[in-house]
C-alpha cells in the first residue's frame, strides 16, 4: 500500500478533495513511525495506510482518511495531542484522541471489565461517529494480519471482534466490514470448521454458479420484456452466515441451498415493486420469507425488498433495491457521510438513536449492562406499529411494557393493559414483527417491580427502576385512599335523600337487580344493603332504613371490581370478555393483593341494569374469578 493509491481512490469519488491534507498527514505519520515495524516485519506506516484505504473505499472524505493515517501517532510515538492540534486542527486531533482512548482500553475475560470497555467505546463514539469508523477499519486491517500473532491472542482478539466490532458494524450498516470481520473471526475461533466449510463451498461452487447464471438469464429476459432497467447478479454469502444457518437450523452443509443470494438493482422504487411482481409471476413465492424494508427501513437506514421463491424445489433468495439503497446497504452510515450537512441530516441522527438509548443508563451495574447491551445492540430486533402507523423497533421477545416505554416514559409508567391487533393481551405477551400495539393507561397507575422480570429493552428496565426509586422516596399513604371513585348522582341507585354519599355495603355486596335498602347516618352517608342482609335484621336498624332502588336507565360510567386468583393473562381475559360484548373500557387497572389474589377494576358505561347483570355473569365464568362487585 502507498499514499498514491489512496489519493487515486479518493479522486474517483471526490476530485475536489484537499489532497494536500492527505499528503501532509502521510509525511507526518511516516516521520513519527520511522524505524517502527509490525509483527509481520513490514514498516509500521503500512498499517495506517491500509486503514486509510479501507475508509477511502467507503468513499469517506479526506479528513477521516487523514485521521486514519494519523490514528496511531498518539499511542505509539512521542507526538503529543497539542502538536497534532497545532498542525491539523482541533477536529482531526479530537478524532485521533477518541481512537487512542478506545485503543488503550484493556479487554478482559471478566464480564464487568468487558461491559465497561463497550460502554467507553460507545461513549467515545457519541462524541464523533468518525471515531468508530476509524476504529472499525483499524480492527479490520489488524484481523487481516492476525496470522503473525500467537494462537491465544488470535482467539482473544477474534472473540472481541465478533462480540463487539461486528455488532457495531451491523448497527452502522457497514456490511462490507461486518462480513469480513465475521469470516476472519470464524477462521481463528473455529479453524477446523472454517476449513471444512471452505472446502465444501469450493466443491459446490461451480455447480452453484451454473444454476445462478441460468436463473440470472431468465430474470434478465423477463425484466427486458417488462421494460425494467436493472442489474442482476449473484452474491456469495459469507462463510460465517452459512455456519450460523447450519447451527441455528441444525442442518448439515448439504441441506444449505442458498449459498448465493441474487441481487437486482433498479433505477427507482417503482421498478423495485414491478420487479417483485415479475419474480412472483415466474416462480412461487414463500409467504413467510418476505420482508419489505423499503416501506419499513431498518434503523441503520438499510432498505431493500427480500423475497424467497421456489425454483426446481429449491429456495432462492432475491434482494431488490435501487442503486442508492445498494450503496447504503454496502457502506451503511458511511454512504450518508456529508462533511457539510451531517448535523442537519435527520435520517443520520435517527440512525444513531440506538446509541443514545443505550447510553442513557449511567448506573455502575456492569453485568446487567452487558446483558441488556447484547439484547439492544447485538440481538435480533422486531418492528411493530403504533395505531397511527409509526414504526417502533424493539428487542426480540419484547412485551407491551417495552413498547409503552419506547413510545414515552409516562405511557410506560401508566400502562395498565394492551391490545395487539385489536385483541387484549397480557402485559407479558411477546410481541411479533408487524403487530399493531395499542396501550391502555391510567393516570393513577404506577409501574410494578414484577415488570422487571419480563421486560427486554434497556430503556424500559431503567425507566421502571427510576420510577420505583422515586416512589420509594414518597411518604407511604393509607392504601385505602390510593384508589378513589367518583359517584354520579344520576347513576345506579335512587334514594329519597338529596346530596347523600352512597356506598355499597361490603357485607352483602348487592348487585344491580337485587332488592335493596339504604341505611342512613347523620353525615348523610347511605350504605346500600340487600334486603335479606343479616345486618338489616337488627331491630334498632329500622329507624335508619330508607327506600332505595336500582335505576333501570343508567347512562353512567360504572366501576366493576373483580377479585380473582392472581395469574398471567387475567386482566387480558377480563378485557377480551368485555370486548366481546362490543363495549368500550374507559379505564382498567389491576393490583396484586397478596401472594394468591389480585384485584381488577374496570370502568365502563352502561345504559341499563340488564347490561350490567349480563356482563357480570360473563365475567364470573372466567377461570379463577372469585367475585364481581359494583364499586361506587
Secondary structure, DSSP 4 states (H G I P E B T S, - for coil): --HHHHHHHHHHH-TTS-HHHHHHHHHHHHHHTTT-B-TTSSBTHHHHHHHHHHHHHTT--HHHHHHHHHTTHHHHSS--HHHHHHHH-HHHHHHHHHHHHHHTPPP-SSHHHHHHHHHHHHHHHHH-THHHHHHHHHHHHHHHTGGGS-HHHHHHHHHHIIIIIHHHHHHTT-HHHHHHHHHHHHHHHSHHHHHHHHHHHHHHHHHHHHHHHHHHHHHHHHHHHTT--EEEEEEEPPHHHHHHHHHHHT--GGG---SEEEEEEESSHHHHHHHHHHHHHHSEEEEEEEEETTTS--TT----EEEEEEETTEEEEEEEEEHHHHHHHHHGGGGG--TTTGGG-HHHHHHTHHHHHHTT-----HHHHHHHHIIIIIS-EEEEEETT--EEEEETT--HHHHHHHH-HHHHHTEEEEEETTEEE-TTPPP-TT-EEEEEE-TT----GGGGGT---HHHHHHHHHHHHHHHTSPPPPGGGTS-----TTSSEEESSTTPEEEE-TTT---TTS-EEEEE-TTSEEEEEETT-GGGGSGGGGGGEEEEEE-SEEEEEEEEEEEEE--TTHHHHHHHHHHTTTPPEEEEEEEE-SSSEEEEEEEEEEEEHHHHHHHHHHHHTSTTEEEEEEE-
